[in-house]
Amino acid sequence: MAGRKTDFTLTKLDDLFTTQEQRDDEKLSKIRDIPLTEIDDFPDHPFKVRDDEDMAQLVESVNERGVITPATVRQKEDGRYEIISGHRRKRACELAGFETLRCEVVDLDRDEAIILMVESNYQRSQILPSEKAFAYKMRLEAMNRQGQRTDLTSRPVGTKLSVTEIAENSGDSERQIHRYVRLTNLVPELLEFVDEGRIKMRPAVELSYLDEDCQRDVVDEIDLNDCTPSHDQTIRMRKFFDEGKLTTEAIQAIMSEEKPNQREKIVLRGDRVRQLIPKNISVSQTEEYVCKALEHYNNFLRRRAERDER
């Protein structure tokens, strides 16, 4: 019948000529216990493995039930294995005294392994800004390299499409992903301040455009004054840097400025203060009235102190 659409699903050749049972058996054949001594960490793995309270709970779980979900590894040319997903499980097995790790062996090239490694860590409950920064950068670079291929098995992937795809899967906006990637240009000390929450994202992004010498001058000022730059200050630093005017002295001058949130604030309860002020004094005159009252009171205290000294 003309114009009628037919729904169909492309099926892999393996699925056409094998049963589900055979496919399940094939998958199981790729799951094995591999000695920990034969498993290497993923190169430049951006996600830190911490021996914290969560790790202690994982070790306890591994001791009681073993590794329930196998780690994912790929075999390297030298015969050793490279872990893609499961670095925390591997560490838990080491702490528990196990000699092997339950793993699924997958056949992936370097870029495919990078993408899977990053995706498998998105669901972590706690991810530091630095971890996201390098993870996003690694995945974008891998996806872009895939886009440069000319074989028929890979569809072209441009930078914009790559960021859009990551945004859809990660929960971060495209703009935020670009900001995270910018953080990889920070010197380690500044990046650590970001992880600690001492420097917020937007000031950190502005600082990422400075060269290493200028960034280290900023670190020195932070250590000296125990004060991190505001967003406005970092904007001006970047502007001076772009103009070739950001010297050590300029950074010191900007960082020594008193920021609004650093000024000492005195809070007076309005109802209590208002009771002590004559009704004919307007709200706009209140500050002047209070200052004069304090001046008179200070003079009274000074005269009394002088009298007591006689």
The 8 nearest C-alpha neighbors of each residue, nearest first, counted from 0:
[[1, 3, 2, 4, 5, 6, 7, 8],
 [2, 0, 3, 4, 5, 6, 7, 8],
 [3, 1, 4, 0, 5, 6, 7, 8],
 [2, 4, 1, 0, 5, 6, 7, 8],
 [5, 3, 2, 6, 1, 0, 7, 8],
 [4, 6, 7, 3, 2, 8, 0, 1],
 [7, 5, 4, 8, 3, 9, 10, 2],
 [6, 8, 5, 9, 10, 4, 11, 3],
 [9, 7, 10, 6, 11, 5, 14, 15],
 [8, 10, 7, 11, 12, 6, 14, 15],
 [11, 9, 8, 12, 14, 15, 13, 7],
 [10, 12, 14, 13, 15, 9, 16, 8],
 [11, 13, 15, 14, 10, 16, 17, 9],
 [14, 12, 11, 15, 16, 17, 10, 22],
 [13, 15, 11, 12, 17, 16, 10, 18],
 [16, 14, 12, 13, 17, 11, 10, 18],
 [15, 17, 13, 14, 12, 18, 11, 21],
 [18, 16, 14, 15, 13, 21, 19, 22],
 [17, 19, 21, 20, 22, 16, 14, 15],
 [20, 18, 22, 21, 23, 17, 14, 24],
 [21, 19, 23, 18, 22, 24, 17, 25],
 [22, 20, 24, 18, 19, 23, 17, 25],
 [21, 23, 19, 25, 24, 20, 26, 18],
 [24, 22, 20, 26, 25, 21, 19, 27],
 [23, 25, 27, 21, 22, 26, 20, 28],
 [26, 24, 22, 28, 23, 27, 21, 29],
 [27, 25, 23, 29, 28, 24, 22, 30],
 [26, 28, 24, 30, 29, 25, 23, 31],
 [27, 29, 25, 26, 30, 24, 31, 23],
 [28, 30, 27, 104, 26, 103, 31, 25],
 [31, 29, 103, 27, 102, 28, 104, 101],
 [30, 32, 102, 101, 33, 29, 103, 28],
 [33, 31, 101, 100, 99, 102, 34, 30],
 [32, 34, 99, 100, 31, 35, 101, 102],
 [35, 33, 99, 36, 37, 98, 100, 32],
 [34, 36, 99, 38, 37, 98, 100, 33],
 [35, 37, 34, 38, 39, 98, 99, 33],
 [36, 38, 35, 79, 34, 80, 39, 33],
 [39, 37, 80, 35, 81, 36, 79, 82],
 [40, 38, 81, 80, 82, 41, 37, 79],
 [41, 39, 82, 81, 42, 38, 86, 44],
 [40, 42, 44, 82, 81, 83, 43, 39],
 [41, 43, 44, 40, 39, 81, 45, 82],
 [44, 42, 45, 41, 40, 133, 46, 137],
 [43, 45, 41, 42, 46, 40, 47, 134],
 [46, 44, 130, 134, 133, 43, 47, 131],
 [47, 45, 130, 44, 48, 134, 126, 120],
 [46, 48, 49, 45, 130, 44, 127, 126],
 [47, 49, 87, 46, 50, 86, 90, 54],
 [50, 48, 51, 47, 54, 87, 53, 52],
 [49, 51, 54, 48, 52, 55, 53, 90],
 [52, 50, 54, 49, 53, 55, 56, 48],
 [51, 53, 55, 54, 56, 50, 57, 49],
 [54, 52, 56, 55, 51, 57, 50, 49],
 [53, 55, 57, 51, 56, 52, 50, 58],
 [54, 56, 52, 58, 53, 57, 59, 51],
 [57, 55, 59, 53, 54, 58, 60, 52],
 [56, 58, 54, 60, 59, 55, 61, 53],
 [59, 57, 91, 61, 55, 60, 56, 95],
 [58, 60, 56, 62, 57, 61, 63, 55],
 [61, 59, 57, 63, 62, 58, 64, 56],
 [62, 60, 65, 58, 64, 63, 59, 66],
 [61, 63, 59, 60, 65, 64, 58, 95],
 [62, 64, 60, 61, 65, 59, 58, 66],
 [65, 63, 61, 60, 62, 66, 67, 59],
 [64, 66, 61, 62, 67, 63, 60, 92],
 [67, 65, 61, 68, 69, 101, 64, 88],
 [66, 68, 65, 69, 64, 61, 101, 60],
 [69, 67, 66, 70, 101, 102, 85, 88],
 [70, 68, 102, 101, 103, 67, 66, 71],
 [69, 71, 102, 85, 84, 103, 101, 68],
 [72, 70, 103, 84, 83, 102, 82, 104],
 [73, 71, 82, 104, 83, 81, 103, 80],
 [72, 74, 105, 104, 81, 80, 106, 75],
 [73, 75, 80, 79, 78, 81, 72, 76],
 [76, 74, 78, 77, 79, 80, 73, 81],
 [75, 77, 78, 74, 79, 80, 73, 81],
 [78, 76, 75, 79, 74, 80, 37, 81],
 [77, 79, 75, 76, 74, 80, 37, 81],
 [80, 78, 37, 75, 77, 74, 38, 81],
 [79, 81, 74, 38, 73, 75, 39, 37],
 [82, 80, 39, 72, 73, 38, 41, 40],
 [81, 83, 72, 40, 41, 84, 71, 39],
 [84, 82, 116, 72, 71, 41, 81, 112],
 [83, 85, 71, 70, 116, 82, 86, 119],
 [84, 86, 70, 88, 87, 89, 71, 83],
 [85, 87, 89, 88, 84, 90, 82, 48],
 [88, 86, 90, 89, 85, 48, 91, 54],
 [89, 87, 91, 85, 90, 86, 92, 70],
 [88, 90, 86, 92, 87, 91, 85, 93],
 [89, 91, 93, 87, 92, 88, 86, 94],
 [92, 90, 58, 88, 94, 93, 89, 95],
 [91, 93, 95, 97, 89, 90, 94, 96],
 [92, 94, 90, 96, 91, 95, 97, 89],
 [95, 93, 91, 96, 92, 90, 58, 97],
 [94, 96, 92, 93, 97, 58, 91, 62],
 [95, 97, 93, 94, 92, 98, 91, 62],
 [98, 96, 92, 95, 99, 93, 94, 100],
 [97, 99, 34, 35, 96, 100, 93, 92],
 [100, 98, 34, 35, 33, 32, 97, 101],
 [101, 99, 32, 33, 102, 35, 34, 89],
 [100, 102, 32, 69, 31, 70, 33, 66],
 [103, 101, 70, 69, 30, 31, 71, 100],
 [102, 104, 30, 71, 29, 69, 70, 72],
 [103, 105, 72, 29, 73, 71, 102, 30],
 [106, 104, 73, 107, 72, 103, 71, 29],
 [105, 107, 73, 104, 108, 74, 72, 112],
 [108, 106, 111, 112, 105, 109, 73, 110],
 [107, 109, 111, 110, 112, 106, 73, 113],
 [108, 110, 112, 111, 113, 107, 141, 114],
 [111, 109, 141, 113, 112, 108, 114, 142],
 [112, 110, 114, 108, 113, 109, 107, 115],
 [111, 113, 109, 115, 110, 114, 107, 116],
 [114, 112, 116, 110, 111, 115, 138, 117],
 [113, 115, 111, 117, 138, 116, 112, 118],
 [116, 114, 118, 112, 117, 113, 119, 111],
 [115, 117, 113, 83, 119, 114, 118, 84],
 [118, 116, 114, 120, 115, 119, 134, 113],
 [119, 117, 115, 120, 121, 116, 114, 122],
 [118, 120, 116, 117, 121, 115, 84, 122],
 [119, 121, 118, 122, 117, 123, 116, 84],
 [122, 120, 118, 123, 119, 169, 117, 126],
 [123, 121, 120, 124, 119, 118, 125, 169],
 [122, 124, 125, 121, 120, 126, 119, 46],
 [123, 125, 122, 126, 121, 120, 127, 53],
 [126, 124, 123, 127, 122, 121, 128, 130],
 [127, 125, 130, 123, 128, 124, 131, 46],
 [126, 128, 130, 129, 194, 131, 125, 46],
 [129, 127, 131, 130, 194, 132, 126, 193],
 [130, 128, 132, 127, 131, 133, 194, 190],
 [131, 129, 45, 127, 46, 132, 128, 133],
 [130, 132, 134, 128, 129, 133, 135, 127],
 [133, 131, 179, 180, 129, 130, 135, 134],
 [132, 134, 136, 135, 130, 131, 45, 137],
 [133, 135, 131, 137, 136, 132, 45, 117],
 [136, 134, 138, 132, 133, 137, 131, 139],
 [135, 137, 133, 139, 134, 138, 180, 140],
 [138, 136, 134, 140, 135, 139, 133, 141],
 [137, 139, 141, 135, 114, 140, 136, 142],
 [140, 138, 142, 136, 141, 137, 143, 135],
 [139, 141, 143, 137, 138, 142, 136, 144],
 [140, 142, 110, 138, 144, 139, 143, 137],
 [143, 141, 145, 139, 144, 140, 138, 146],
 [142, 144, 146, 140, 145, 141, 139, 156],
 [145, 143, 141, 147, 146, 142, 140, 148],
 [146, 144, 142, 143, 147, 148, 141, 153],
 [145, 147, 156, 155, 143, 144, 148, 157],
 [146, 148, 144, 145, 143, 149, 155, 156],
 [149, 147, 146, 145, 150, 153, 144, 155],
 [148, 150, 151, 147, 153, 146, 155, 154],
 [149, 151, 152, 148, 153, 154, 147, 155],
 [152, 150, 153, 149, 154, 148, 155, 146],
 [153, 151, 150, 154, 149, 148, 155, 145],
 [154, 152, 151, 150, 155, 145, 148, 146],
 [153, 155, 156, 146, 152, 151, 145, 148],
 [156, 154, 146, 153, 157, 147, 145, 148],
 [155, 157, 146, 143, 160, 161, 154, 142],
 [158, 156, 160, 159, 161, 146, 143, 155],
 [157, 159, 161, 160, 143, 162, 156, 139],
 [160, 158, 162, 161, 157, 163, 156, 164],
 [159, 161, 163, 157, 162, 158, 164, 156],
 [162, 160, 158, 164, 159, 163, 157, 165],
 [161, 163, 165, 159, 164, 160, 173, 166],
 [164, 162, 160, 166, 161, 165, 173, 159],
 [163, 165, 161, 167, 166, 162, 160, 168],
 [164, 166, 162, 168, 167, 163, 169, 161],
 [167, 165, 163, 169, 171, 172, 164, 168],
 [166, 168, 164, 165, 169, 170, 163, 171],
 [169, 167, 165, 166, 170, 164, 118, 171],
 [168, 170, 166, 171, 165, 167, 121, 118],
 [169, 171, 166, 168, 167, 172, 165, 121],
 [172, 170, 166, 169, 175, 176, 173, 167],
 [173, 171, 175, 166, 174, 176, 170, 167],
 [172, 174, 176, 175, 166, 162, 163, 177],
 [175, 173, 177, 172, 176, 178, 171, 179],
 [174, 176, 178, 172, 177, 173, 171, 179],
 [177, 175, 179, 173, 178, 174, 172, 180],
 [176, 178, 180, 174, 175, 179, 181, 173],
 [179, 177, 175, 181, 176, 180, 204, 174],
 [178, 180, 132, 176, 182, 181, 177, 175],
 [179, 181, 132, 177, 182, 178, 136, 183],
 [180, 182, 178, 183, 179, 184, 204, 207],
 [183, 181, 184, 179, 180, 185, 132, 207],
 [182, 184, 181, 185, 180, 132, 133, 129],
 [185, 183, 182, 207, 181, 186, 208, 180],
 [186, 184, 207, 182, 183, 190, 189, 187],
 [185, 187, 188, 189, 190, 184, 211, 214],
 [188, 186, 190, 189, 191, 185, 192, 183],
 [187, 189, 191, 190, 186, 192, 218, 185],
 [190, 188, 192, 191, 187, 186, 185, 193],
 [191, 189, 187, 193, 192, 188, 185, 186],
 [190, 192, 194, 188, 193, 189, 187, 195],
 [191, 193, 189, 195, 197, 190, 194, 198],
 [194, 192, 198, 190, 196, 191, 195, 197],
 [195, 193, 191, 196, 192, 128, 127, 190],
 [196, 194, 192, 193, 197, 191, 198, 190],
 [195, 197, 193, 194, 198, 192, 199, 191],
 [198, 196, 192, 195, 193, 199, 227, 194],
 [199, 197, 193, 196, 192, 203, 227, 200],
 [200, 198, 201, 202, 203, 193, 196, 197],
 [199, 201, 203, 202, 204, 198, 193, 178],
 [200, 202, 204, 203, 199, 205, 230, 178],
 [203, 201, 230, 205, 204, 233, 200, 199],
 [204, 202, 206, 200, 201, 205, 199, 207],
 [203, 205, 207, 201, 206, 202, 181, 200],
 [206, 204, 202, 207, 203, 233, 208, 234],
 [207, 205, 203, 208, 204, 209, 233, 202],
 [206, 208, 204, 185, 184, 205, 209, 182],
 [207, 209, 206, 205, 210, 237, 204, 184],
 [210, 208, 207, 206, 213, 214, 237, 240],
 [209, 211, 213, 212, 214, 208, 207, 240],
 [210, 212, 214, 213, 215, 209, 186, 185],
 [213, 211, 215, 214, 210, 216, 209, 217],
 [214, 212, 216, 215, 211, 210, 209, 217],
 [213, 215, 217, 211, 216, 212, 209, 210],
 [214, 216, 218, 212, 217, 213, 211, 219],
 [217, 215, 213, 219, 214, 218, 247, 212],
 [216, 218, 214, 220, 215, 219, 221, 213],
 [217, 219, 215, 221, 216, 220, 222, 214],
 [220, 218, 216, 222, 217, 221, 223, 215],
 [221, 219, 223, 217, 222, 218, 224, 216],
 [220, 222, 218, 225, 226, 224, 219, 223],
 [223, 221, 219, 225, 220, 224, 218, 226],
 [222, 224, 220, 221, 225, 219, 226, 218],
 [223, 225, 226, 221, 222, 220, 255, 227],
 [226, 224, 221, 222, 223, 227, 220, 219],
 [225, 227, 221, 224, 228, 222, 220, 254],
 [226, 228, 221, 198, 229, 197, 225, 254],
 [229, 227, 232, 254, 233, 230, 226, 202],
 [228, 230, 232, 231, 233, 202, 227, 258],
 [229, 231, 202, 233, 232, 234, 201, 228],
 [232, 230, 234, 229, 233, 235, 202, 228],
 [231, 233, 229, 235, 234, 230, 228, 236],
 [232, 234, 236, 230, 235, 231, 202, 205],
 [235, 233, 231, 237, 232, 236, 205, 230],
 [234, 236, 238, 232, 233, 237, 239, 231],
 [237, 235, 233, 239, 238, 234, 240, 232],
 [236, 238, 240, 234, 235, 239, 241, 233],
 [237, 239, 235, 241, 240, 236, 234, 242],
 [240, 238, 244, 245, 242, 236, 237, 241],
 [241, 239, 245, 237, 243, 242, 238, 244],
 [242, 240, 238, 239, 243, 237, 244, 245],
 [243, 241, 239, 240, 244, 238, 245, 237],
 [242, 244, 240, 241, 245, 239, 246, 238],
 [243, 245, 239, 242, 240, 246, 241, 249],
 [246, 244, 240, 239, 249, 243, 236, 250],
 [247, 245, 249, 248, 244, 250, 213, 240],
 [246, 248, 250, 249, 251, 216, 245, 213],
 [247, 249, 251, 246, 250, 252, 245, 253],
 [250, 248, 246, 252, 251, 247, 245, 253],
 [249, 251, 247, 253, 252, 248, 254, 246],
 [252, 250, 248, 254, 249, 253, 255, 247],
 [253, 251, 249, 255, 250, 254, 248, 256],
 [252, 254, 250, 255, 251, 256, 249, 232],
 [253, 255, 251, 256, 252, 250, 228, 220],
 [256, 254, 252, 253, 251, 257, 224, 250],
 [257, 255, 254, 253, 258, 252, 251, 232],
 [256, 258, 255, 261, 259, 262, 254, 260],
 [257, 259, 261, 260, 256, 262, 229, 228],
 [260, 258, 261, 262, 257, 263, 256, 229],
 [259, 261, 258, 262, 263, 257, 264, 229],
 [262, 260, 258, 259, 263, 257, 264, 226],
 [263, 261, 259, 260, 264, 258, 257, 265],
 [262, 264, 261, 265, 260, 259, 266, 257],
 [263, 265, 262, 266, 261, 260, 259, 267],
 [266, 264, 267, 263, 262, 268, 269, 286],
 [265, 267, 264, 268, 269, 263, 272, 271],
 [268, 266, 269, 265, 272, 271, 270, 264],
 [267, 269, 271, 270, 272, 266, 273, 265],
 [268, 270, 272, 271, 273, 267, 274, 266],
 [269, 271, 273, 272, 268, 274, 267, 275],
 [270, 272, 274, 273, 269, 268, 275, 267],
 [273, 271, 269, 274, 275, 270, 268, 276],
 [272, 274, 276, 270, 275, 271, 269, 277],
 [273, 275, 272, 271, 276, 270, 277, 269],
 [276, 274, 273, 272, 277, 271, 270, 278],
 [275, 277, 273, 274, 278, 272, 280, 285],
 [278, 276, 279, 280, 275, 274, 273, 281],
 [277, 279, 280, 276, 281, 273, 274, 275],
 [278, 280, 277, 281, 276, 282, 284, 285],
 [281, 279, 278, 277, 284, 285, 282, 276],
 [282, 280, 284, 283, 279, 285, 278, 277],
 [281, 283, 285, 284, 280, 286, 273, 279],
 [282, 284, 281, 285, 286, 280, 287, 288],
 [285, 283, 281, 282, 287, 286, 280, 288],
 [284, 286, 288, 282, 287, 283, 289, 281],
 [285, 287, 289, 288, 284, 290, 283, 282],
 [288, 286, 290, 285, 284, 289, 291, 283],
 [287, 289, 285, 291, 286, 290, 292, 284],
 [290, 288, 292, 286, 291, 287, 285, 293],
 [289, 291, 293, 287, 292, 288, 294, 286],
 [292, 290, 294, 288, 293, 289, 295, 287],
 [291, 293, 289, 295, 294, 290, 288, 296],
 [292, 294, 296, 290, 291, 295, 297, 289],
 [293, 295, 291, 297, 292, 296, 290, 298],
 [296, 294, 298, 292, 293, 297, 291, 299],
 [295, 297, 299, 293, 298, 294, 292, 300],
 [298, 296, 300, 294, 299, 295, 293, 301],
 [297, 299, 301, 295, 296, 300, 302, 294],
 [298, 300, 296, 302, 297, 301, 303, 295],
 [301, 299, 297, 303, 298, 302, 304, 296],
 [300, 302, 298, 304, 299, 303, 297, 305],
 [303, 301, 305, 299, 304, 300, 298, 306],
 [304, 302, 306, 300, 305, 301, 307, 299],
 [303, 305, 301, 307, 306, 302, 300, 308],
 [304, 306, 302, 308, 303, 307, 301, 309],
 [307, 305, 303, 308, 304, 309, 302, 301],
 [306, 308, 304, 305, 309, 303, 302, 301],
 [307, 309, 305, 306, 304, 303, 302, 301],
 [308, 306, 307, 305, 304, 303, 302, 301]]
